[in-house]
């Protein structure tokens, strides 16, 4: 039996979703109920970072975050950082540095980097690498990703 509608504040809009299980991962609700495809399913264990979103400004793995734990917190997905014609500086930097190859990890890398840069405006390369260390990239664009984060930091 479905639960009562759950209010969610996603990308600046208040919406309501109905799920069968309050332990349903936030990732599934974002993708399946709201049609937001920035966050991706990678490992399902919170270890790869492909599903990263911001909850109240913090980078969070949505695949292991039950929808019932979100409450009235503000959720931002990759789609909420910017949009065509008005990209966020981190998105512009990833494009300028051609930091995506296969693109699967890019949601997590961008979301993790955006949260990191919100708290560290002038990071060193070592700090950038440390901040992104738990996000997995299989196709090896790490150098371009680090350059993109440095570019975004310099443009702020």
C-alpha positions as CSV (number, residue, x, y, z in Angstrom):
1,X,0.0,0.0,0.0
2,X,1.5,3.4,-1.0
3,X,2.5,5.8,1.8
4,X,1.0,9.3,2.0
5,X,2.6,11.8,-0.4
6,X,6.0,12.9,0.7
7,X,6.9,16.6,0.2
8,X,10.3,17.2,-1.4
9,X,12.1,20.4,-2.1
10,X,14.1,19.6,-5.3
11,X,16.0,22.1,-7.4
12,X,14.1,25.0,-5.9
13,X,10.6,23.5,-6.4
14,X,8.3,21.9,-3.9
15,X,6.9,18.7,-5.2
16,X,5.2,15.6,-3.7
17,X,5.9,12.0,-4.4
18,X,4.2,8.8,-3.4
19,X,6.4,5.7,-2.8
20,X,5.5,2.2,-1.6
21,X,8.4,2.0,0.9
22,X,9.7,4.9,3.0
23,X,13.2,3.3,2.7
24,X,13.2,3.7,-1.0
25,X,16.5,5.3,-2.0
26,X,16.3,9.0,-2.9
27,X,18.1,8.1,-6.2
28,X,15.1,6.0,-7.3
29,X,12.6,8.7,-6.4
30,X,14.7,11.4,-8.3
31,X,15.1,9.3,-11.4
32,X,11.9,7.3,-11.5
33,X,9.3,9.6,-10.0
34,X,10.7,13.0,-10.9
35,X,12.5,12.2,-14.2
36,X,15.9,13.7,-13.1
37,X,18.7,11.7,-14.7
38,X,21.8,13.6,-13.6
39,X,22.2,11.3,-10.6
40,X,23.2,7.9,-11.8
41,X,23.1,4.4,-10.4
42,X,26.6,3.2,-10.1
43,X,27.3,0.7,-7.3
44,X,24.2,1.0,-5.1
45,X,26.4,1.0,-2.0
46,X,27.4,4.7,-1.8
47,X,31.0,3.9,-2.8
48,X,31.4,5.3,-6.4
49,X,29.7,8.7,-6.2
50,X,27.7,8.6,-9.5
51,X,24.5,9.2,-7.5
52,X,25.8,12.3,-5.6
53,X,23.3,15.1,-5.0
54,X,23.4,18.0,-2.6
55,X,21.2,18.0,0.5
56,X,21.2,21.3,2.3
57,X,24.5,22.1,0.5
58,X,26.3,18.9,1.4
59,X,27.3,16.2,-1.1
60,X,25.3,13.0,-0.3
61,X,25.1,9.6,-2.0
62,X,21.5,9.3,-3.0
63,X,21.6,5.6,-3.6
64,X,21.9,4.9,0.2
65,X,19.7,7.8,1.4
66,X,16.2,6.7,2.2
67,X,13.5,9.1,1.1
68,X,12.1,9.1,4.6
69,X,15.3,10.7,5.9
70,X,15.2,13.8,3.7
71,X,12.3,15.6,5.3
72,X,12.1,19.3,4.4
73,X,15.8,19.5,3.4
74,X,16.7,21.2,0.1
75,X,17.9,18.8,-2.6
76,X,19.8,19.9,-5.6
77,X,20.7,17.6,-8.5
78,X,22.9,18.3,-11.4
79,X,19.9,19.7,-13.2
80,X,19.5,22.2,-10.5
81,X,23.1,23.6,-10.6
82,X,22.5,25.3,-13.9
83,X,20.7,25.0,-17.2
84,X,21.3,25.6,-20.9
85,X,22.4,29.2,-21.3
86,X,23.2,29.6,-17.6
87,X,25.5,26.9,-16.5
88,X,27.2,26.9,-13.0
89,X,30.9,27.8,-13.1
90,X,31.8,24.2,-12.3
91,X,29.7,22.9,-15.2
92,X,31.3,25.4,-17.6
93,X,34.8,24.4,-16.3
94,X,34.1,20.7,-17.0
95,X,33.1,21.6,-20.5
96,X,36.1,23.9,-21.1
97,X,38.5,21.2,-19.9
98,X,36.7,18.4,-21.7
99,X,36.6,16.5,-18.4
100,X,34.1,13.9,-19.5
101,X,35.0,10.9,-21.5
102,X,32.3,8.3,-21.0
103,X,30.4,10.7,-18.7
104,X,29.2,8.2,-16.2
105,X,31.0,9.6,-13.2
106,X,30.6,13.3,-14.2
107,X,27.4,13.9,-12.2
108,X,29.2,12.7,-9.0
109,X,32.4,14.6,-9.8
110,X,30.6,17.9,-10.5
111,X,28.3,17.6,-7.5
112,X,31.1,16.7,-5.2
113,X,33.3,19.5,-6.6
114,X,30.5,22.1,-6.3
115,X,29.9,21.3,-2.6
116,X,33.7,21.3,-2.0
117,X,34.2,24.6,-3.7
118,X,31.3,26.2,-1.7
119,X,33.4,25.6,1.4
120,X,36.9,26.0,0.0
121,X,37.2,28.9,-2.5
122,X,40.9,28.6,-3.1
123,X,41.9,24.9,-2.9
124,X,45.3,23.4,-3.6
125,X,45.6,20.6,-6.1
126,X,46.2,18.2,-3.3
127,X,42.9,19.4,-1.6
128,X,41.0,18.9,-4.8
129,X,42.3,15.4,-5.3
130,X,41.5,14.6,-1.7
131,X,38.0,15.9,-2.0
132,X,37.3,13.8,-5.1
133,X,39.2,10.7,-4.0
134,X,36.0,8.8,-3.2
135,X,34.5,9.4,-6.6
136,X,35.4,6.7,-9.1
137,X,36.2,7.4,-12.7
138,X,37.0,4.3,-14.8
139,X,38.0,6.0,-18.0
140,X,40.8,8.0,-16.6
141,X,40.0,11.7,-17.0
142,X,41.2,12.5,-13.6
143,X,43.8,15.1,-14.8
144,X,41.1,17.0,-16.7
145,X,38.7,16.7,-13.8
146,X,41.2,18.3,-11.5
147,X,42.0,21.0,-14.0
148,X,38.2,21.7,-14.3
149,X,37.9,22.1,-10.5
150,X,41.0,24.4,-10.5
151,X,39.4,26.5,-13.3
152,X,36.1,26.8,-11.5
153,X,37.9,27.9,-8.3
154,X,39.8,30.5,-10.2
155,X,36.7,31.9,-11.9
156,X,34.9,32.3,-8.5
